[in-house]
Amino acid sequence: IGVLFGLLIFRMDFVILMTMIGIISLAGIVVNNAIVLIDYINLTIKRKRRALNLDASEKLTSPQLLECVVEGGKTRLRPVLLTAITTILGLLPLALGININFKTLVTELNPNFYIGGENVAFWGPMGWAIIYGLTFATFLTLVVVPILYYLINKIKTRRMNVAA
């Protein structure tokens, strides 16, 4: 979704091959961030249950669950943001087509630094796809995933209470 929004907003071409490779790369990064966040929220819930001496059949109350979700989100905020920011900054030279000729840098001490060129037409769409998608997905990971986690667990708890 973020890739499509970014390409549409900035009126960039959707290059089938390289944009799709960028989307596939993006999927791995985003899924990893969400898995780590959910895993840490589960860890905080286990710690809270242990601290309250709850049995396996007993569930946390809604405020306790919310506290665990917020704590997990706060704890994982910095690592998720750092991953996104470093990836985006690392891809900017690729997306912008920043070139340095390392051969002439070493031999003649002249880097022949320039922006653009032929390689940006090939690698640029992949870089921009990952940048746009990661920007949008980081927001989803940090905001939407914890909210959905809380709501789904709250619904499960209600169903268990109704069934009991």
C-alpha positions as a Markdown table, in Angstrom:
| # | Residue | x | y | z |
|---|---|---|---|---|
| 1 | Ile | 0.0 | 0.0 | 0.0 |
| 2 | Gly | 2.8 | 2.4 | 0.9 |
| 3 | Val | 4.7 | 1.6 | -2.3 |
| 4 | Leu | 1.6 | 2.4 | -4.4 |
| 5 | Phe | 0.9 | 5.6 | -2.5 |
| 6 | Gly | 4.5 | 6.8 | -2.7 |
| 7 | Leu | 4.7 | 6.1 | -6.4 |
| 8 | Leu | 1.4 | 7.8 | -7.1 |
| 9 | Ile | 2.1 | 10.9 | -4.9 |
| 10 | Phe | 5.5 | 11.5 | -6.5 |
| 11 | Arg | 4.3 | 10.5 | -10.0 |
| 12 | Met | 6.9 | 7.8 | -10.5 |
| 13 | Asp | 6.7 | 4.9 | -12.9 |
| 14 | Phe | 5.8 | 1.4 | -11.7 |
| 15 | Val | 8.7 | -0.6 | -13.2 |
| 16 | Ile | 7.5 | -4.1 | -13.0 |
| 17 | Leu | 10.7 | -6.1 | -12.3 |
| 18 | Met | 12.6 | -3.8 | -9.9 |
| 19 | Thr | 9.6 | -2.4 | -8.1 |
| 20 | Met | 8.4 | -6.0 | -7.4 |
| 21 | Ile | 11.8 | -7.0 | -6.2 |
| 22 | Gly | 11.6 | -4.0 | -3.8 |
| 23 | Ile | 8.2 | -5.1 | -2.6 |
| 24 | Ile | 9.4 | -8.6 | -1.9 |
| 25 | Ser | 12.4 | -7.2 | 0.0 |
| 26 | Leu | 10.1 | -5.0 | 1.9 |
| 27 | Ala | 7.9 | -7.8 | 3.0 |
| 28 | Gly | 10.8 | -9.5 | 4.8 |
| 29 | Ile | 11.7 | -6.4 | 6.7 |
| 30 | Val | 8.1 | -5.5 | 7.7 |
| 31 | Val | 7.1 | -9.0 | 8.7 |
| 32 | Asn | 10.2 | -9.3 | 10.9 |
| 33 | Asn | 9.4 | -6.0 | 12.7 |
| 34 | Ala | 5.9 | -7.1 | 13.4 |
| 35 | Ile | 6.9 | -10.6 | 14.6 |
| 36 | Val | 9.5 | -9.1 | 17.0 |
| 37 | Leu | 6.9 | -6.6 | 18.3 |
| 38 | Ile | 4.2 | -9.2 | 18.9 |
| 39 | Asp | 6.7 | -11.6 | 20.4 |
| 40 | Tyr | 7.8 | -8.9 | 22.9 |
| 41 | Ile | 4.2 | -8.1 | 23.7 |
| 42 | Asn | 3.6 | -11.8 | 24.4 |
| 43 | Leu | 6.7 | -11.8 | 26.7 |
| 44 | Thr | 5.4 | -8.8 | 28.6 |
| 45 | Ile | 2.0 | -10.6 | 29.0 |
| 46 | Lys | 3.8 | -13.7 | 30.4 |
| 47 | Arg | 5.8 | -11.6 | 32.8 |
| 48 | Lys | 2.6 | -9.8 | 34.0 |
| 49 | Arg | 0.8 | -13.2 | 34.4 |
| 50 | Arg | 3.7 | -14.5 | 36.4 |
| 51 | Ala | 3.9 | -11.4 | 38.6 |
| 52 | Leu | 0.1 | -11.7 | 39.3 |
| 53 | Asn | 0.3 | -15.5 | 39.9 |
| 54 | Leu | -2.4 | -16.2 | 37.4 |
| 55 | Asp | -3.3 | -19.8 | 36.4 |
| 56 | Ala | -3.2 | -20.9 | 32.8 |
| 57 | Ser | -7.0 | -20.5 | 32.6 |
| 58 | Glu | -7.1 | -17.0 | 34.0 |
| 59 | Lys | -6.8 | -14.0 | 31.6 |
| 60 | Leu | -5.5 | -10.5 | 32.2 |
| 61 | Thr | -8.0 | -7.8 | 32.6 |
| 62 | Ser | -8.4 | -5.3 | 29.7 |
| 63 | Pro | -6.4 | -2.5 | 31.5 |
| 64 | Gln | -3.6 | -5.0 | 32.3 |
| 65 | Leu | -3.5 | -6.2 | 28.7 |
| 66 | Leu | -3.5 | -2.6 | 27.5 |
| 67 | Glu | -0.6 | -1.9 | 29.8 |
| 68 | Cys | 1.4 | -4.9 | 28.4 |
| 69 | Val | 0.7 | -3.8 | 24.8 |
| 70 | Val | 1.8 | -0.2 | 25.5 |
| 71 | Glu | 4.9 | -1.4 | 27.3 |
| 72 | Gly | 5.8 | -3.7 | 24.4 |
| 73 | Gly | 5.2 | -0.9 | 21.9 |
| 74 | Lys | 7.3 | 1.6 | 23.9 |
| 75 | Thr | 10.1 | -0.9 | 24.3 |
| 76 | Arg | 10.2 | -1.9 | 20.6 |
| 77 | Leu | 9.7 | 1.7 | 19.3 |
| 78 | Arg | 13.4 | 2.5 | 19.1 |
| 79 | Pro | 14.6 | -0.7 | 17.4 |
| 80 | Val | 11.8 | -0.6 | 14.8 |
| 81 | Leu | 12.5 | 3.1 | 14.0 |
| 82 | Leu | 16.2 | 2.6 | 13.9 |
| 83 | Thr | 15.8 | -0.3 | 11.5 |
| 84 | Ala | 13.5 | 1.8 | 9.2 |
| 85 | Ile | 15.7 | 4.9 | 9.3 |
| 86 | Thr | 19.0 | 3.2 | 8.6 |
| 87 | Thr | 17.4 | 1.2 | 5.8 |
| 88 | Ile | 15.9 | 4.3 | 4.3 |
| 89 | Leu | 19.1 | 6.3 | 4.6 |
| 90 | Gly | 21.1 | 3.4 | 3.2 |
| 91 | Leu | 18.8 | 3.1 | 0.2 |
| 92 | Leu | 18.8 | 6.9 | -0.7 |
| 93 | Pro | 22.0 | 6.7 | -2.7 |
| 94 | Leu | 20.7 | 3.8 | -4.7 |
| 95 | Ala | 17.3 | 5.5 | -5.3 |
| 96 | Leu | 18.9 | 8.9 | -6.2 |
| 97 | Gly | 21.6 | 7.3 | -8.3 |
| 98 | Ile | 24.5 | 8.8 | -6.3 |
| 99 | Asn | 27.7 | 7.4 | -8.0 |
| 100 | Ile | 31.3 | 7.4 | -6.9 |
| 101 | Asn | 34.0 | 5.9 | -9.2 |
| 102 | Phe | 36.2 | 4.0 | -6.7 |
| 103 | Lys | 38.7 | 3.1 | -9.3 |
| 104 | Thr | 39.6 | 6.7 | -10.1 |
| 105 | Leu | 39.3 | 7.5 | -6.4 |
| 106 | Val | 42.1 | 5.1 | -5.6 |
| 107 | Thr | 44.3 | 5.6 | -8.6 |
| 108 | Glu | 43.9 | 9.4 | -9.3 |
| 109 | Leu | 42.4 | 10.6 | -6.0 |
| 110 | Asn | 39.4 | 11.8 | -8.0 |
| 111 | Pro | 36.1 | 10.2 | -7.1 |
| 112 | Asn | 34.1 | 11.4 | -10.2 |
| 113 | Phe | 31.1 | 11.9 | -7.9 |
| 114 | Tyr | 27.9 | 12.5 | -9.8 |
| 115 | Ile | 24.1 | 12.0 | -9.3 |
| 116 | Gly | 22.0 | 10.3 | -11.8 |
| 117 | Gly | 23.2 | 8.2 | -14.7 |
| 118 | Glu | 22.1 | 5.0 | -16.3 |
| 119 | Asn | 22.0 | 2.9 | -13.1 |
| 120 | Val | 19.3 | 5.0 | -11.5 |
| 121 | Ala | 16.8 | 4.0 | -14.2 |
| 122 | Phe | 17.4 | 0.3 | -13.2 |
| 123 | Trp | 18.0 | 0.4 | -9.4 |
| 124 | Gly | 16.0 | 3.5 | -8.6 |
| 125 | Pro | 12.5 | 2.0 | -8.7 |
| 126 | Met | 13.6 | -0.8 | -6.3 |
| 127 | Gly | 15.1 | 1.7 | -3.9 |
| 128 | Trp | 12.0 | 4.0 | -3.9 |
| 129 | Ala | 9.6 | 1.1 | -3.5 |
| 130 | Ile | 11.4 | 0.0 | -0.3 |
| 131 | Ile | 11.7 | 3.5 | 1.0 |
| 132 | Tyr | 8.0 | 4.4 | 0.4 |
| 133 | Gly | 6.8 | 1.0 | 1.6 |
| 134 | Leu | 9.0 | 0.9 | 4.7 |
| 135 | Thr | 7.9 | 4.4 | 5.7 |
| 136 | Phe | 4.2 | 3.4 | 5.6 |
| 137 | Ala | 4.8 | 0.0 | 7.1 |
| 138 | Thr | 6.7 | 1.4 | 10.0 |
| 139 | Phe | 3.6 | 3.4 | 10.9 |
| 140 | Leu | 1.5 | 0.3 | 10.6 |
| 141 | Thr | 3.9 | -1.8 | 12.7 |
| 142 | Leu | 4.1 | 0.7 | 15.5 |
| 143 | Val | 0.4 | 1.8 | 15.6 |
| 144 | Val | -1.9 | -0.6 | 13.9 |
| 145 | Val | -0.4 | -3.9 | 14.9 |
| 146 | Pro | -0.6 | -3.2 | 18.7 |
| 147 | Ile | -4.1 | -1.9 | 18.4 |
| 148 | Leu | -5.2 | -5.0 | 16.5 |
| 149 | Tyr | -3.4 | -7.2 | 18.9 |
| 150 | Tyr | -5.3 | -5.6 | 21.8 |
| 151 | Leu | -8.6 | -5.7 | 20.1 |
| 152 | Ile | -8.3 | -9.4 | 19.0 |
| 153 | Asn | -7.3 | -10.4 | 22.5 |
| 154 | Lys | -10.1 | -8.4 | 24.0 |
| 155 | Ile | -12.6 | -10.1 | 21.7 |
| 156 | Lys | -11.2 | -13.6 | 22.6 |
| 157 | Thr | -11.5 | -12.8 | 26.3 |
| 158 | Arg | -15.2 | -11.7 | 25.8 |
| 159 | Arg | -16.0 | -14.9 | 23.9 |
| 160 | Met | -14.4 | -17.0 | 26.6 |
| 161 | Asn | -16.4 | -15.1 | 29.3 |
| 162 | Val | -19.6 | -15.6 | 27.3 |
| 163 | Ala | -18.9 | -19.3 | 26.8 |
| 164 | Ala | -18.2 | -19.8 | 30.5 |
